Amino acid sequence: MTRTNVPRLGQSASPAPASGLSGPSGPSLRLKQIQDYQILARVRLKERLSGSPTSATLYDLLMRDQLTSIKRQRHA
């Protein structure tokens, strides 16, 4: 399975420019939130694997907040 357009740590997670119909609070914002969540998940996994439970727990909290924000965003 080939994965394309997946931001890596240190890369910008901003989505491609929207094509006129979606404003800053439309689908492009939701996509950005989902991409940010994916980045948090990758960092959290690295923290868990490195044996840093305190840091991983902080990422758990960040991920929970991000997921709540995504759920509040209306589907486009």
N, C-alpha and C positions, 0 to 999 in steps of 0.2 A: 504494500500500500504506500503510495507516494503522498507526502504531506507538503503542501505548498503554502506560501504566505503565512507561515507560523512564526511570529516574532520570537527571537531568542533574547536572553537576558542581555541588556545593554543596547538592544535595538529599539527603535520606536515602535510602539504598539498602536499607533494611530492608523485608522482605516484609510482606504483610498478615498480621494475626494468624492463627495456625493454628487449625483447627477441631477441637480436642480430640484427634484421633488422633495427630498428629505432635508429638513432644516437641522440646526444643531441639536435639537431635542428629538429628532426622528430616529430612524433605523441606524444611522451612523453612530449616534451616542450609545445605543444598545450594543452595537458591535464592539465599540471601544471598551465598554464595561466588561463584556465577555472576554475580550482579549486580555484585559488587565487581570481578570480572574484566573485565566490560564497561566499567566506569568506568576501570579501569587502561588498557584498550585505547584508549579515547577520548583520555585524557590523553597516552598514549604517541604517538599519531598527531599530536596538536597539537605535541608536543615535536619530533618528526621534521620536521614542516612548518615549524617556526620556526627550524630549523637548529641545534638543540641536541643534537648526537649523544651527548654524555656523559650528559645527563639522560635521553634516550630509552633509552640502554643500561641505565640503572638501572631504568627502567620495564620493560624486557625481562626483567630478573632478577626483579622483583616479579611480573610476569605468569607467569613460569615456576613460581615458588613457589606462586602461587595455583592454577594449573592442576594442579600435583602434588597440592595439597590437595583439589581437587575430585575428582580421579581416585581418591583414597584413600577418599573418602566413599562409603558403600554406596548403591546405587540403592534408592529406596523403592518 
